[in-house]
Amino acid sequence: MASITIRQLDDDLKRHLRLRAARNGRSMEDEARTILRDAASLEAGKIEARADAHRRAAPRGRHVADAPAREAGAAHAAGTKHILLVIGGGIAAYKALDLIRRLKERGLAVRCILTKAAQEFITPLSAGALSGERVFTDLFDPGSEFDVGHIRLAREADLVVVAPTTADLMAKLAGGHADDLASAVLLATDRKVLLAPAMNPHMWQHKATQRNLARLLEDGVALVGPSAGEMAEAGEAGVGRMAEPLEIAAAALSLIGHGEGALEGRRVIVTSGPTHEPIDPVRYIANRSSGKQGHAIAAAAAAAGAHVTLVSGPVNVPDPPGVAVVKVTTAQDMLAAVTKALPADVAVFAAAVADWRIAKPQANKIKKGAGGSPKLALTENPDILATVAHDARKRPRLVIGFAAETEHIIEHAKAKLARKGCDWILANDVSAAGGAMGGERNTVHLVTAQGVESWPPQSKEEVARGLIVRIAETLAGAKR
Ligand SMILES: Cc1cc2nc3c(=O)[nH]c(=O)nc-3n(C[C@H](O)[C@H](O)[C@H](O)COP(=O)(O)O)c2cc1C
């Protein structure tokens, strides 16, 4: 069989191959192999129809050697989910390279778009080498636009991730701009979009950025980060750091339902809602918890394949599908129901359990009378979280509590973690300004022995999915 090396090719061919290889992020040898493979497929008639369409669509003399990107890229197993990763022009662009690795480690195919500014920080070559796919940079690229490639890019992905999302990209997306490949694709896609903002804290806090953020959330984008911490600029700190690649990968996985089956065979207990502590047969002490967050966690755990027992206080939200629901009224009932549901792999205590109950609830309605206002003596309720976390025989592997705080949220949550003996605390701001109690959204901080992760404001369903991904990774002993 004849053998041929790149060196033996004539100069014109070599130049053409070098350009094509650079554009596709491959070595010249790999590019030559791809061309030969495509030619062989053509020979077998496998992509004949497509090639005909390209030939018809391409203006005369235009180079059509770039096969449609998916064909030219790496071969993927059937059912592989595809991420389109838009990399914006910020310092955190280097982290996007690690993100590509993390997404691929999790079995996802990744295709990248680099904005012009992103190419000041990283090269298409490195993104291409890590993704194993052609990298796209140009809206007016004859190599990919012969069949309106930006629309194809927008539609072929299962999820579009923008990391880092610059202030500029947020503004463009919020305003519906489409003057480069990244913004045109973001406007053309009908897929879920996950933004991982990264910018200087002043840029993040600027009214214009916050206005754009509010608009984008209203439009239905998902958000991961930014978190608080040191910035690349010396001496700058605050909210604006891009979420870590592992967090972004977890958020991406949860959005494309990759977590399905992640908790298969696991037993999960979730508590939800308030408790009602009777004063007499018609009156009770309660709180404003709606049960939306706990119910969303139970639903997400069930969707991930877990056997879920939801112990719910009195709520007005519907029972989640596929979940065994035990309805209770008081904290004492709730503890009894949780104890009965043990053993479990995971327990998530999202209920807002009343700290106190009336020491002696009256059997009959207390009457208004000459005796003045009744004196209500309180007694402390059992601490369900601490009881389960300290259960030597039946302690679940992961015990997770919620800390509803109105001030010093993280400090109080850290203290609660130590005091209760649980593994994680999800601390949330339940002040009136936070709007978590009864509202649709929640801003939580995941406090563990390893540190604090501040999650962005998101829907309670998104918080639930994010938590389930973290639980599944931890139970599976995923390396961090
Ligand atoms: C050194 C340097 C670092 C930058 N880092 C960021 C950043 O982290 N976040 C951001 O929003 N903009 C950052 N910018 C500004 C963006 O690069 C600029 O707004 C650019 O137009 C963004 O383009 P793009 O959104 O199309 O990628 C940085 C600029 C420079 C010169």
PDBQT file of the ligand as one rigid body, heavy atoms in Angstrom, charges set to zero:
ROOT
HETATM    1  C1  LIG A 501      -7.476  42.469  30.445  1.00  0.00    +0.000 C 
HETATM    2  C2  LIG A 501      -8.950  42.541  30.252  1.00  0.00    +0.000 A 
HETATM    3  C3  LIG A 501      -9.780  41.799  31.035  1.00  0.00    +0.000 A 
HETATM    4  C4  LIG A 501     -11.163  41.872  30.886  1.00  0.00    +0.000 A 
HETATM    5  N1  LIG A 501     -11.962  41.093  31.688  1.00  0.00    +0.000 NA
HETATM    6  C5  LIG A 501     -13.303  41.186  31.572  1.00  0.00    +0.000 A 
HETATM    7  C6  LIG A 501     -14.128  40.409  32.412  1.00  0.00    +0.000 A 
HETATM    8  O1  LIG A 501     -13.682  39.623  33.248  1.00  0.00    +0.000 OA
HETATM    9  N2  LIG A 501     -15.467  40.535  32.275  1.00  0.00    +0.000 N 
HETATM   10  C7  LIG A 501     -16.019  41.385  31.361  1.00  0.00    +0.000 A 
HETATM   11  O2  LIG A 501     -17.253  41.477  31.300  1.00  0.00    +0.000 OA
HETATM   12  N3  LIG A 501     -15.251  42.119  30.533  1.00  0.00    +0.000 NA
HETATM   13  C8  LIG A 501     -13.899  42.037  30.612  1.00  0.00    +0.000 A 
HETATM   14  N4  LIG A 501     -13.105  42.796  29.791  1.00  0.00    +0.000 N 
HETATM   15  C9  LIG A 501     -13.741  43.654  28.772  1.00  0.00    +0.000 C 
HETATM   16  C10 LIG A 501     -14.175  42.816  27.581  1.00  0.00    +0.000 C 
HETATM   17  O3  LIG A 501     -13.076  42.135  27.018  1.00  0.00    +0.000 OA
HETATM   18  C11 LIG A 501     -14.837  43.724  26.532  1.00  0.00    +0.000 C 
HETATM   19  O4  LIG A 501     -16.016  44.270  27.075  1.00  0.00    +0.000 OA
HETATM   20  C12 LIG A 501     -15.159  42.968  25.263  1.00  0.00    +0.000 C 
HETATM   21  O5  LIG A 501     -15.770  43.844  24.357  1.00  0.00    +0.000 OA
HETATM   22  C13 LIG A 501     -16.071  41.797  25.510  1.00  0.00    +0.000 C 
HETATM   23  O6  LIG A 501     -16.351  41.188  24.294  1.00  0.00    +0.000 OA
HETATM   24  P1  LIG A 501     -17.257  39.898  24.187  1.00  0.00    +0.000 P 
HETATM   25  O7  LIG A 501     -18.375  40.074  25.144  1.00  0.00    +0.000 OA
HETATM   26  O8  LIG A 501     -17.725  39.899  22.753  1.00  0.00    +0.000 OA
HETATM   27  O9  LIG A 501     -16.414  38.718  24.479  1.00  0.00    +0.000 OA
HETATM   28  C14 LIG A 501     -11.725  42.718  29.908  1.00  0.00    +0.000 A 
HETATM   29  C15 LIG A 501     -10.871  43.472  29.100  1.00  0.00    +0.000 A 
HETATM   30  C16 LIG A 501      -9.519  43.398  29.263  1.00  0.00    +0.000 A 
HETATM   31  C17 LIG A 501      -8.634  44.204  28.380  1.00  0.00    +0.000 C 
ENDROOT
TORSDOF 0
